[in-house]
Amino acid sequence: MSAVTTTVSEGTANPYALSHLDSLESEAVHIFREVAGEFERPVILFSGGKDSIVMLHLALKAFAPAPVPFTLLHVDTGHNFPEVLDYRDRTVKKHGLRLHVASVQEYIDAGKLRERPDGTRNPLQTVPLTEAIQQHRFDAVFGGGRRDEEKARAKERVFSLRDEFSQWDPRRQRPELWNLYNGRHAPGEHVRVFPISNWTELDVWQYIERESIELPEIYFAHEREVFNRNGMWLTAGHWGGPKEHEATETRLVRYRTVGDMSCTGAVDSDATTLDAVITEIAASRLTERGATRADDKMSEAAMEDRKREGYF
Amino acid sequence: MTTTAEQLSATTLLRFATAGSVDDGKSTLVGRLLHDSKSVLTDQLEAVEQASLNRGQEAPDLALLTDGLRAEREQGITIDVAYRYFATARRRFILADTPGHVQYTRNMVTGASTAELAVVLVDARNGVVEQTRRHAAVAALLRVPHVVLAVNKMDLVDYAEPVFAAIAEEFTAYAASLGVPEITAIPISALAGDNVVEPSAHMDWYGGPTVLEHLETVPVSHDLTACHARFPVQYVIRPQSAEHPDYRGYAGQIAAGVFRVGEAVAVLPSGRTTTITGIDALGESVDIAWAPQSVTLRLADDIDISRGDLIAPADDSPAVTQDVEATVCHVADQPLSVGQRVLLKHTTRTVKAIVKDIPSRLTLDDLSQHPAPGQLVANDIGRVVVRTAEPLALDSYEDSRRTGSFLLIDPADGTTLSAGMAGAAFAAAAEAVAAVDDAEWDF
């Protein structure tokens, strides 16, 4: 079946109805334009994951036919999927954008960060991210976080003030009313901005289909050598997997989220097309983070704690 | 229809808010809406079950689904607005779940500001209490178009119709006197599932919709052609490229009403007039666009227009003023005082302003007035008179929620101080409603 929804609905009674995708798109574009109007040095966090790809697509639409008035920032863990890095570089070139890269590997090589015993580098991204924000004096940082992803994110504002250490204080958030966003901040502080706060995973996929947005191929079913750790299928690689007792096997999988290779699990899937992926997600009984992210399984407040420290 | 097909066919979006406390069964109602619409996924439920067990609770505590912050879980209370997302065959829903106690009025106001519908919960055993009146007043103040009264715990009053009818009548009269245009009362038991998603087998006397049926069918947008068209300019798009050397477009989100190519418009506050020559709707050129679409307008004349200006029909533009009379909800921990210098953010325009007077504070529980309070503190509702340094094209909030609302901001540290609604606090009472003996709040 086709999952595409188009503009007018609710019959002839209401000629001015908007589809849910049009409503969400309009809201996100409004947020991008607010930031362009009120900030000096905004940047889009761009990982090559589907949420940041949708963000970039919305930014391109918001300012057309002029170019996007923002640069991009990628925090490269050193364990990124090569397909995703390739996609990132092609996208930057295609749209004539400027990309900053903050490298976790460089921090480790310089002795400023230490590798964790479990090999995951997701929590290590916070310091390079924070320092890149300070170094480039970014005052608005767009993230692809969605409130449906995780319960701490459900309480995040669209405009989220961070102090000079990038810290988030959930109890001192500014109330957000109507579509009036308050981006006032002191020098050294910045605002994290989440234009797709109100989108669900399914909205993201339906929008990707409607807009014919290209994605890295690992989002679709493919054969891959994987091994099982804590109930998740991880990709073998130089980041430190598999260990001796962990056997690899070849399975038909796809990625539902794209993060650091060390903590992002693949799901068994034969969905090779967007339609098939959308049908699979709509039927899934697991959230995308529950199915694929080891970093959120650490504790009940794992995400809240990382966000407080300045994580995405 | 399967869940898959149901979700995929959903089209329109309804934003709604729930107000009530744990005692009224709000978490149970929200949990049941999410659970029975199959929006709680296995891993979320397992996490809630595990967390409940860790706390020594036998049954899963569905409040843990929405109480996302550590402090909330530790204290067993909802502190902040939680946004939840679910879908059925007919609609997508964004639920702003807000705490109900008086010290969280600001959160209820926040949730109601974007809501097209508010669900107010009462316990059938207690009927309409002060908190219910406060919730009705917030919905009326924020001009939420549809209000649902969910009379909960009907199982504890033997599903008795007279109990429901008396509460529904009292609430409807009260809300209508505050100008709430549409009120739907539904008898439910969130715990037993009566009339939440499935019709109740215990209340044959009730012939109306379940809560979910009502959420699915209530109209999401009113008659836009009857609204005053308003377009706050966010950003000027000027590519100055070889391909588009002369393109000049005014980007924004239509705040209200409908705009058409060929229409004569005024640009405020300057008052200059021109004509719309083109509307670019995110990559597509169109002849007509309406709220809340984000578009780019192109105009016939090369006049000076920048962020903060408002475009409106030449024959239907708002008054331009530097004197704002409004109702505000104070949302900050630091007070708002007479004489205080603030920033006022209205649509895309932020101007300096001074609080000239705070004529009164209002208690929402009984609508009693307290004249000349001198200042407002967190969660207070009051009337303010503000003088701005520059003119604003301001509508009354009654006419236009987007262009009649504003924020007051502390210029020193950027704190959002108050949420303002220009004009009269409450709409005129709806017709044919029994008189209520509460003091009218009238200016």
Interface residues (C-beta under 8 A of the other chain):
Chain A: M1 A3 T5 S9 E10 N14 Y16 A17 L18 S19 H20 D22 S23 L24 E25 S26 E27 V29 H30 R33 E34 A36 G37 K61 A62 F63 A64 P65 A66 P67 R147 D148 E150 K151 A152 R153 A154 K155 L161 P170 R171 Q173 R174 P175 E176 L177 W178 N179 L180 N182 R184 H185 A186 S197 N198 T200 L202 D203 Q206 I278 T279 A282 A283 S284 R285 L286 T287 G290 A291 E300 A301 E304
Chain B: T2 T3 T4 A5 Q7 L8 A10 T11 T12 L13 L41 T42 D43 Q44 A47 A51 L65 T66 D67 G68 L69 R70 A71 R73 I79 D80 V81 A82 Y83 R84 Y85 A87 R91 R92 I94 R106 N107 V109 T110 S113 T114 P219 V220 S221 L224 T225 Q234 Y235 I237 R238 P239 S241 E243 H244 Y247 A251 G252 Q253 V258 D280 L282 G283 W290 A291 P292 Q293 S294 R307 V331 L343 K345 T347 T348 R401 R402 S405 F406 L407 I409 D413 G414 T415 T416 A419
